[in-house]
């Protein structure tokens, strides 16, 4: 279920996953966000997983403790992406979840076994070329995958804890110039957690672009959108697209499309699905 929801999150946000690993009480995720939408994407991802987990197991309340920790990683071919992905893939061995005679690939709740399979047997949202490239391996070939496995097993045996210090305790992983650039961007923007603009990120911007596109396609003005009934069939089509391709809430969709409160939008979408 975790991977199904991760796939949905990638579809909604355009995320590119480079590595993941599920542990007993937490998970690691190396994700590239071309649309700068980590906050809105994680809000949807964690919320959806918590809701479905609780529904399945008949639990209530929070599933995760506190805010997730995020680490900004420089990915310009400097080897830092390799460092953080290797850290994630070696986590089961480090946590003693694998016996000394078991290969890393025996831990199935990780992206590492998928790296050893051909492209047609991997999820489409998992991007492997960047990590393999930083290992100096070119091409998605059986030979490259075998060499990757040999290197990872060797690194597992030679693992040195100080190498992971920057991942565990830092807020970014990259060169001095990379860190300096990030600090310069933060000037005047630091608040108790993140500033309002950063918290909203680009999720709402993308949703507004989608609405504008749908209005242009129908040759509707903003006044026409407001004039139409809350249950207008075409409004429902727009709402469905927003739910499929963005992380916006039902409340936001209801207000933006003049479709009423969240419950009303949910009912309209549910009835539309039943008619199909």
ABEGO torsion letter per residue (X at the ends): XAAAAAAAAAAAAGBBBABBBBBAABBBBBBBBAAGAAAAAAAAAAAAAAAAAAAAAGBBEBABBEBBBBBBBBAAGAGAAAAAAAAAAAAAAAAGABBAABBAAABABBAAAAAABBAAABBAABBAAAAAAAAGBBEBBAAAAAAAAAAAAAAAAABBAAAAAAAAABABBEBAAAAAAAAAAABGABBABBBAAAAAEAAAAAAAAAAAAAAAAAGBBAAAAAABBAABAAAAAAAAAAAAABABBAAAAAAAAGAEBAAAAAAAAAAAAAAX
